[in-house]
Amino acid sequence: MESGNNTIKFLGTGGARFVVSRQLRHTGGMWCSFLGKNVLIDPGPGTLVRCLSSRPKLNPESLDAIILTHRHLDHSSDANIMIEAMTGGRVHKKGLLLAPYDAVSHEEPVVFNYLQKSIEKVEILKEGLTFSIGDIEFSTPVRHLHSVETYGLKFILQAKKVSFISDTAFFPELIEFYRSDILIINVVLYKLPSYSMIEHLDLENCRNIIEQIKPHKAVLTHFGLTMLRKNPRKLAEQLTLETGVQVISAYDGMTLHIDT
């Protein structure tokens, strides 16, 4: 992927345990090329394989940073191997790791301690903070309602704002915190069951968020089993008609061009 192009490559669009364990969709996270920097978000199972099989191939040694929105396996399981690859087998101390405290703490880190030492800097994500990776600025506006410490991301790319709503139960403040030009939403469920408090968004939550934020473009990803059964592409077409916003269903290997 050309350096300097503002693009997002979806290395995987699957989420939740059954889709992950059966690999009904890949689960490699998102490779972002922003303002000349390469940033990997949520490297789940198979990320390294997805990078090396991508066309064109994505070189892990060109990564500048890895971001974990939270510690769950479908978002972090390949973090260690990607750090090893980013640092050239730990030959070069380089790159940033940005993650919640419980993903890097000594109690039960998902990123091994010896690999944390091979990174140039580890930064802890917290609510309301702003971070920089070269000329990239992004914030973690609010802590999400999820079973572990979880944050979404809001990038400022010159004239464009790009928001990524990671796993969370719905709460009204999401709408104000993630107002942006391009909105990427993890939508695991087609419909939340009435009998259980599952801390994920469903399609109706997404419709509500998109209708009120009115981004230029919305992208659905991180699909669970019930979403796949309902055909995410057709659901995105339906949301486009209902909301007046261009809604896209991401697919494995898709490249999203931010500047067009």
C-alpha positions in Angstrom: 0.0 0.0 0.0 1.4 3.4 -1.0 2.7 5.5 1.8 0.9 8.8 2.2 -2.5 7.6 0.9 -5.2 7.8 3.5 -6.6 4.3 3.3 -7.9 1.6 5.5 -7.5 -2.1 4.5 -9.9 -4.4 6.2 -7.8 -7.5 6.9 -10.8 -9.1 8.4 -14.5 -8.3 9.0 -15.5 -11.1 11.4 -16.2 -10.9 15.1 -17.5 -12.8 18.0 -16.6 -16.3 19.0 -18.4 -18.5 16.5 -17.3 -16.5 13.4 -13.8 -16.3 14.8 -13.4 -20.0 15.7 -14.9 -21.1 12.3 -13.2 -18.3 10.3 -16.4 -17.6 8.5 -14.9 -14.2 7.9 -11.2 -13.3 8.5 -10.3 -11.6 11.7 -7.1 -9.6 11.0 -8.2 -6.2 12.0 -7.6 -3.0 10.0 -4.4 -1.7 8.5 -4.5 2.1 8.2 -2.2 4.2 6.1 -2.6 7.7 7.4 -0.4 10.7 6.6 2.5 8.6 5.7 2.3 6.3 8.8 1.1 2.7 9.0 -1.1 1.8 11.9 -2.6 -1.6 12.7 -5.8 -1.7 14.7 -7.0 -4.8 16.6 -4.8 -7.6 15.2 -7.1 -10.7 15.8 -6.4 -14.3 14.7 -4.6 -14.6 11.4 -3.4 -11.0 11.0 0.1 -11.9 10.0 -1.1 -14.4 7.4 -3.6 -11.8 6.0 -0.8 -9.2 5.7 1.5 -11.5 3.8 -1.2 -12.8 1.5 -2.6 -9.3 0.8 -2.3 -7.9 -2.7 -0.2 -5.9 -2.7 1.6 -7.5 0.3 1.7 -5.5 3.5 5.1 -5.6 5.2 4.8 -5.7 9.0 8.2 -4.1 9.3 6.7 -0.9 7.8 4.3 -0.6 10.8 4.7 2.5 13.0 2.1 1.6 15.6 -0.3 -1.1 16.8 -3.5 -0.1 18.6 -5.6 -2.5 20.7 -9.1 -1.2 21.5 -9.4 -4.0 24.1 -7.9 -7.3 25.2 -10.5 -9.8 23.8 -9.0 -12.5 21.5 -10.7 -11.4 18.3 -9.0 -8.0 18.8 -5.6 -8.9 20.2 -4.5 -12.5 19.6 -2.0 -11.7 16.9 -0.6 -8.6 18.8 2.5 -10.5 19.9 3.5 -11.9 16.5 2.8 -8.6 14.9 5.1 -6.8 17.4 7.8 -9.4 16.7 7.4 -8.8 12.9 7.2 -5.0 13.3 10.5 -5.0 15.1 12.2 -7.4 12.6 12.3 -10.2 15.1 13.2 -7.8 17.9 16.4 -6.7 16.1 15.2 -3.1 16.0 13.5 -1.4 18.9 10.8 0.6 17.2 7.1 1.4 17.0 4.4 2.3 19.4 1.9 0.1 21.2 -1.3 1.8 22.4 -3.6 -0.3 24.5 -5.8 -0.2 27.7 -4.0 -0.9 30.9 -5.5 -4.4 31.3 -4.0 -5.5 28.0 -0.4 -4.7 29.0 -0.5 -5.0 32.8 1.7 -7.5 34.6 -1.2 -9.4 36.1 -2.4 -11.0 32.8 -1.1 -9.1 29.8 -2.2 -10.1 26.3 1.1 -8.5 25.1 4.0 -10.5 26.5 6.3 -8.5 28.8 9.4 -9.4 26.8 7.8 -8.1 23.6 6.8 -4.9 25.3 10.5 -4.2 25.9 11.2 -4.4 22.1 8.8 -1.5 21.4 10.0 2.1 21.4 7.0 3.2 23.5 3.9 1.8 25.2 1.1 4.2 25.8 -2.0 3.5 27.9 -5.4 4.4 26.4 -7.7 6.2 28.8 -11.0 8.1 28.4 -10.7 11.6 27.0 -7.0 11.5 26.0 -5.4 12.5 22.7 -2.5 10.7 21.2 -0.1 11.3 18.2 1.7 9.0 15.8 3.8 11.3 13.6 1.4 13.8 12.2 -1.6 11.6 13.0 -3.8 12.7 15.9 -6.5 10.6 17.5 -8.5 10.5 20.7 -10.2 7.9 22.8 -13.3 10.0 23.6 -15.1 7.7 26.0 -14.8 4.3 27.8 -17.2 1.9 26.2 -19.8 -0.3 28.0 -18.1 -3.7 27.5 -16.9 -6.5 29.7 -13.3 -5.3 29.6 -11.8 -1.9 29.3 -12.6 -0.8 25.8 -12.2 2.4 23.8 -13.2 3.6 20.3 -10.9 5.9 18.2 -11.4 9.2 16.6 -8.8 10.3 14.0 -8.2 13.8 12.7 -6.8 13.5 9.2 -6.3 17.1 8.0 -9.9 18.1 6.9 -11.4 14.7 7.6 -12.6 13.1 10.8 -12.7 9.3 10.9 -14.3 7.5 13.9 -14.2 3.8 14.8 -16.8 2.5 17.3 -15.4 -0.6 18.8 -17.3 -3.2 20.8 -19.8 -1.7 23.2 -23.4 -1.7 24.4 -25.4 1.3 23.1 -25.4 4.5 25.2 -26.7 7.8 23.9 -23.3 9.6 24.4 -21.8 7.6 21.5 -23.5 9.9 19.1 -21.9 13.1 20.3 -18.5 11.5 20.9 -18.2 10.0 17.4 -19.5 12.7 15.1 -17.3 12.5 12.0 -17.1 12.4 8.2 -16.5 8.6 8.0 -17.9 6.3 10.7 -16.8 2.7 11.1 -19.0 0.6 13.4 -18.6 -2.9 14.8 -22.0 -4.5 14.5 -21.9 -8.0 15.9 -25.6 -8.7 16.2 -28.6 -8.5 13.8 -30.9 -8.1 16.8 -30.1 -8.0 20.5 -32.0 -10.8 22.4 -34.5 -9.4 24.9 -33.5 -11.9 27.6 -29.8 -11.0 27.9 -27.6 -7.9 28.3 -25.0 -8.5 25.6 -22.6 -5.6 25.4 -22.5 -5.3 21.6 -24.3 -3.2 19.0 -27.0 -4.6 16.8 -28.4 -3.3 13.5 -31.0 -1.1 15.1 -28.4 0.5 17.3 -26.3 1.2 14.2 -29.3 2.7 12.3 -29.9 5.1 15.3 -26.3 6.1 15.4 -26.0 6.7 11.7 -29.3 8.6 11.5 -28.2 11.0 14.2 -24.5 11.5 13.3 -25.2 11.7 9.5 -21.6 11.0 8.4 -20.7 11.3 4.8 -20.1 7.5 4.8 -20.7 4.7 7.3 -18.9 1.3 7.2 -20.2 -1.8 9.0 -17.8 -4.5 10.1 -16.9 -7.1 12.7 -19.9 -9.2 11.9 -21.2 -12.0 14.2 -23.1 -15.1 13.1 -26.6 -13.5 13.1 -25.4 -10.6 10.9 -23.8 -13.0 8.4 -26.9 -15.0 8.1 -28.9 -11.9 7.2 -26.4 -10.8 4.5 -24.5 -7.6 5.6 -24.3 -6.2 2.0 -28.1 -6.2 1.7 -28.5 -4.8 5.2 -26.1 -2.0 4.3 -28.2 -1.2 1.2 -31.3 -1.1 3.3 -29.7 1.3 5.8 -28.6 3.5 2.9 -32.2 3.9 1.8 -33.5 4.4 5.3 -30.9 6.9 6.5 -29.9 8.8 3.4 -26.2 8.1 4.3 -24.0 5.9 2.1 -23.6 2.7 4.2 -21.1 0.1 3.1 -20.7 -3.5 4.3 -17.0 -4.1 4.6 -15.6 -7.3 3.2 -12.3 -9.1 3.8 -9.6 -7.4 1.9 -11.6 -4.2 1.1 -9.7 -1.0 0.9 -11.5 2.2 2.0 -10.1 5.4 0.4 -10.6 8.2 3.0 -9.9 11.1 0.6 -12.4 10.3 -2.1 
